Amino acid sequence: MRNNLFFNDRGLVSMTFVLSTGGLLLALMGAIDVMRWATVQGRLQDAMDAAVLAGGRNLSNLSTNPTPDQLAAWKVDAMGYFTANLPTDYMGSILDPKDVQIDVSYAPASANAPSHQTISMHATGKLPLLVSGFMVRKDLPVAGSNEAIRIPKNNLELSLVLDNTGSMNDAISGGASKMSALKGAATSLIDDLQSGSASGSSVNIGIVPFTYTVKVRDANGDVPFNWLNNSLPFGSSWAGCMTEPRTGGQLSRPPALLNPSSRPFSAYYDTNVSRYSWYGRIMYRDFAQSGCTRTPTTFLTSDTSTLKSSINSMTPNGGTNIASGVLWGWRMLAPSWRNANTALGWGSPTLPQDSTAYLTKAMIIITDGVNDPPGYDTFNSPGTGQLTTYSGEIVSQSAQDVIGNYAANYQPYGPYYPHAYSGVDPRTTASLNSLTLAACNAAKAQGIKIWAIAFGNWSDVSASMPMLQSCVSEQAYFAPSNADLKKYFQSIAGQLSQLRLTK
């Protein structure tokens, strides 16, 4: 019989377990290191792609020959996107900031390519290994590189639908008026888009100032008398504001693109009541256009000086009907309005162009308030028993309605109540919001990209934000300051360019 002291083999199991567990633990740690490395490597590349694309969109802030300070600020901003997407010490990785580089280079137009900007980025770092205590190598390298090219759109048609209402006279942060801030930001946008246009490209911009109405001019800068379906009162003049035509006795629904060839429009004018006889219900009226927007439209053009002159001439007055601006911004981009004959279209044989894959049609809407109809003391129009509001719409009204409750059937958009001294009627604002959305949807259905910016105090614009967010195809911004307005204009300019990763 064997001695158990020398022949007991039960301890071999424990020794085998200890030895094998160490190997398994080492293998597990190695597998974890491999997964960590793959995760860090993927996150690094994603962060670099985000930084390059964001930096490319922000290139509209730079000239083609930026100063060292401008370039340094651009790099800091781009690096901000990188670090936001790759947290410090992500999964234990180590990336020294001096080993992360981003640069931009400029190439002029050539026979084979338009002018363009190339953004490149390169980063290197390391990932300390969990198994470093068992290996000669203590870490694994992580590295990435990419490249993107930004080429301005070959062709762009843009309508700037700009709020010119009386509240634009109010001061914004910094002391300047909102109108002054809008002029500066819009001028910078034009410079960004025109200076960044590719060789042989076409960048045409139109200006649509709006209040209750839009004062329309054709491509020749003339008042379009031959678009009217009615004659003007004897001895009167007309500034160019129009009322939307009615269909079957009501406002066209959905909003119609229309065309001058059908002479669909009526001259807008309000009336001053010089005497009213209660018993005889007799009103004596004088032809007036006090609600007509002061600054006329500027048709699509690539002439920078013409555009800047139009913007600089903008003068605030009146109240807000955003739908009026959207309708005319849409028509300015509609190919069906292209005609050299001003009786049949804008008066241009080439603009607006037909929609193609190489043409971007876009609209930017700026407002500092809510849709707000005129007061009750402003009424009348081309025809007995009709109420023409400053919004430029005709709604059927009897004389008693005008003197009485002012309610009007504005279906399918809702009721229309011109406000009295009590201020804005939310029912009417909701109706005009519905009309604005219908106009936006009609424009979007024809491929027009729409951005919107609510500008000014939040208390003044908050009620418009849900409507603007539904109106846009791209993005709606809130800009509480001059700097924010300029920043969002620059962002939109960047979005109106082609930007694609090439590596």
ABEGO torsion letter per residue (X at the ends): XBBAAAABAAAAAAAAAAAAAAAAAAAAAAAAAAAAAAAAAAAAAAAAAAAAAAAAAAAAABBABBBAAAAAAAAAAAAAAAAAABBBGBGGBBBBAAABBBBBBBBBBBAABBBBBBBBBBBBBBBBBAAAAABABABBBBBBBBBBBBBBBABBBBBBBBBABAAAABBBBGGBBAAAAAAAAAAAAAAAAAAABBBGBBBBBBBBBBBABBBBBBAAGBBBAAABABBBBBGBBBAGBBBBBBBGGBBBOBBBAEBAAAGABBBBBBBBBABBBAAAGBBBBBBBAAABBABBBBBBBABAAAAAAAAAABBBBEBBBAAAAAAAAAAAABAAABBABAAABAGBAAOBBBBBAABBBBBBBBBABBBBBBBAABBEEBEBGBBBBAAGBBBBBBAAAAABAGBBBAOAAEBBBBBBAAEBBAAAAAAAAAAAAAAAAAAAAAGBBBBBBBBEBAAAAAAAAAAAAAABABBBBBBABAAAAAAAAAAAAAAABBBBBAX
